[in-house]
Amino acid sequence: MKSTFKKNLTYIKKEKIFILNNRYIIEEEIGRGGLSIVYKSLDLYNEYFNIKSNIAIKMPTKELLSKNHIEDFVFSEYLFLKEIDNENIVKVLDFGIDKKSNIPYLVLEYLEGKLLSQITIPDLSKKFKINLFLDLFTSLLYIHKKGIIHADINPSNIIINENQKSKIFDFGISQYLDATDKIQLDYKQFKGFSPQYCAPEILNGDKPSFESDIFSFAVMMYELFTLRLPYSKNSLELINHKFTNKELLGIPFFLRFWFKKALNSNPQKRNNNKFIYYLAKNKFLSDFLIII
């Protein structure tokens, strides 16, 4: 159904206290994207039992609230995250629809740290970069095994905490392979993805896939290792491109073949994940390769 929120009540105003369903107190905005806004919040249930912990509330933007089936769309992200139990992926705590405003929302764990996009890359050690690569790569394969496509892997959707542990978040435009149109929005219309990190087939109008996730991840990590993107404008420049060793300088030698495959403009030629998966699971081998 079409959302029936009351325009004079629903949206968060900084000068007013806003409580969702007499439970969640909105404190301050901490993040905003094309499709959603995230607020640092308090759970009154936790306060009652003297549990001191912040939470994050994620709500659709005004533009998104005017769309049909928006409740189903937000609920679909809840279902994605409810299925996931991985230390490198944000945890979901609750889903609800505010009784007064009809705004659907997600309750998420509150993540402290910096976005990968906010970190000064040259200051990062080789060991940190390789461990980050392996942690995020195995987490990406984990959600793929569950049939979930993230669809927007980029540095602004990765957070690094003070212990240098990473988490992937923002599954707002994620999809199941067999998802119905009811819980999906037009992928390009809402600009929910990051064109700078998109696979060429996505820019050409195709739907997201496991292979496009791998491409976006490879672009993000290429930038982390080499301090530049693998193209000057967008990934369409990589059609029929073959990477030279000079272009891969900065990337550890044992990862270069993977990058050549993962950045292939043909999605069917990107499947080269077994060695990296084995490497991530074999700490002795990965630690050895880090120091050589």
N, C-alpha and C positions, 0 to 999 in steps of 0.2 A: 504494500500500500504506500501511498505518498505520505511523506512526513507532514504532520499537522502542528508543528511547533508554533508557539505564539511569539511573534517577532518582538513584541515589547518586553518579553520576559527572558527569552532563552539565552542570549549570548552573554558570555562572561564580561563583566565590566570591572576594571581594576579597583574602582573605588567602592565596590559593594562586595559583601560576603555572599558567596554562592555555595549552596549545599545540594548535593545530588541525593535524592531519595532519603533525606534526613540522616545520611550516614557519611558521605564523603565531602570534606571541606576543600574547596579549591583555594590554593594559596597564591601561586604565581605561575605565569607562563614560562616554560623552560625550553620550548621547541615549537617550531612551526614549519610546515611543509605545504605542498600544493593541495593536499587532501585532508590534512588533519592538524590539530593543535594539541600540544601536550602540556599538562599543568602539574607542577609539584603540589601534592595534596596530602591531607590527613584522613585517616580512617577513624571515625568516632568510636567504633567497636574496640580498636586497638587502644585508644586513649582511655576508654572505660576500664580496660583490664591492665592499664599502666604499661602497655607495650609501646615503647618509643621507636617508631620506624615510619619513615616517609613512604609514600606510594606515588605513582604517577597515573594521572587520568588522561586518557587519549580520547578526543572527541572530533567528529567531522567538522570541516569548515562550513561556513554558511552556504557556499555554493553547492557543496555536496549534500547538505541537508535537504535541498529542494528536489533531489532526485528520487525516483521511485525505488522502492525496496532498499532504502539506505540502511534500515535496521538489519536486513539480511546480510548486506555487504559487511557491516561492522561485525556482525555475529560470525561471519565466515573467518575473519581474522582471529577471533576468539577460538574458533575450532582449530585453526592451524596451530596456534600456540599451545592450546590445551593438549594436543597430541605430542608435543615436543618436550623432551626431558634431556637437556644438553647444557653443560656448564658454560658454553660459549654462545648461548641464545637467550634472549630476554624471556622472563617467565611471566605468564598472565595469571592474574589472581581472580578476576571476576568480569562479568559482562552485565550490563543493565540498561534500562531505558528510564530516564527520569520521569516521574509521574506528572510533574508540573509542566515540563517543557516538551516532553516526548523526544528529548535528545538521547540517542544511543551512545554508549560510552564503554570503554575498556578500562579496567584497573590493572596496572602493570607494576612489577617491581621497580623501585626507584633506582636508577643507575647513576652512580657518581663517577666522575672522570672526565676525560676530554674526548671529543670526537677525533677520529683518525685524521679528518680533514683539518683539524685545528692544531695538530702536532707538527713541530718543525722536523721534517723528515731527516735532514742531514745529521741531526743529533741522535738518531736511533742507531743502535749497534747492529752489526751483522747478525749476531745471535738472536736479538729481539725480532728482527725482520723474518728470519727463517722460522722461528717458533710461531710467530704470528701467522705466517703462511700456512704452516702445518695445522695449527689449531683451527683456523677459519676454513681451510680446505676440507678437513674431516667433518666439520659441522655442516658444511654445504652438502657434502655427500650424504650425511645423516638425514637431512630434510628431503633430499631427492629420493632416498630409499622409502620415505613415507609418502611419496607421490606429490610433494609440495615444491612448487617453483617460487623462489623468492621474488624474482622479476625486477629488483632494483638494488643490486649489490653495488655499493659505492662508498667512499670514505666517510660520507656524512651519515651512514647507517651502521657504522662500527664505532663502538666506544671502548676506550682503554682506561682502566682504573689505575690507581696509584701503585698497585702491585704488578702492573704491566699485563694484566689479564684482559682479554678482549671479549666483547659480546656483540652479536648481530641483533639488530632490532628493526622495527618498521616493516611489518609484513602486510601493510595496508593494501598493496596491489598484488600480493601473492596469489597464486592460483593452484588448485588441484588440476591434475591432468584431465580429470573427468568432470570438472566443475560445470554447473549449469549457468546460463546467462543471467539467471536471477541474482546470483551473488557476485557477478562481475560487472565492472563498469568499463566503458570504452577506454582501453589502455592508453591510447594516444590523445584522446580528447581532453583528458584531465591533466595531462603532462605529469603523471604520477611517477614517471621514470626519469632517470638522469641521462640525457642524450650523450653527454661526454663519455660515458662508460658503457654505452649500448652497443650490442652486436650489430653488424651491418644488416642482418635480416630483419631486426626489429625496426631499424630506421626505414627499411623498405616496406614496412607494414605487416610483417608476420607477427604471430602471437609469441609470447614468451615460452621458453622451453628450458629443459635442463642444460642444453648446450649453450643457450644464450646467457644463462647464469654463470657457466664456466668461463665464457668469454669476458663478461663484466668483471668477474673475480680476477682473471688474468690481467686485464687492463689496470685494475686497481693495484695489484701487486707489482706489475711492471713499473708503474709510476713510483712505488715505494722503493724499489731496488735501484732504478736508474735516474730518479729525480725528474723524469719527464714522461709524457704520454707517448704511446707508440705511433702517434700520428699528429699532424698539426691542427686539424679541424675536427674530424670525426672518423669513425671506423670504416666508412665507405672507402677511404683511401687504402685500406688493407686488402681490397679485393685483388686476388692473384698476386699479392705481395709475398715475397720470400725474405725472411729476416736473415741478415748477415751477422757474423760474430761481433762486428763493431756495434751494431744496434743493440746487442744483448750484453754489452759491457756493464758491469755492476750487478748482474744477476749471477748467483752462484752457478758454477759450471754444471753441477749435477741436476740443476733445474732447467737448464736452457732448452733441452729437447722438449720438455713439457710445455714451456712457453711457446715454442714454435708451433706445436700442435694446437694448444688452447687458443691461440690468436689467429688461427686459420679462418679465413672468411667463409669457408664451407663448414656449416655446423656438423656435418656427418664425419668430418675429419678431426674433430676435437676430442674424441674419446681416447684418452691416454692417461688414465687415472690410477691404474693398479700399482705402479711403482711408488707413486707419491703416497698413496694410501698405506702401503706397506711401510714406507719410510716413517710416516707419522705414528704408526703403531709400534715401531721398533726404536725405542728411545736410545739404545746404545749406538745404533747405526746413525741416527740423526745427530746425536751429540758428536760423534766422530766426524761426520761430514761438515759440521759447523766449524770445527777448529782447523780443518785442512784448507 
